[in-house]
């Protein structure tokens, strides 16, 4: 029974789990930011493309 008590009280892996959760939260946040910024950047490139095409056509 003493062996099981030692296993239950052992917290040596808790720090690794916490760091893993923090890394996962950071990764999800970074991915969300990249997708949000990616759409905005794509829209801006589309605007520039349209402006250049309009200017080069002479209209």
Beta strands, then each sheet from edge to edge (+ up, - down):
end
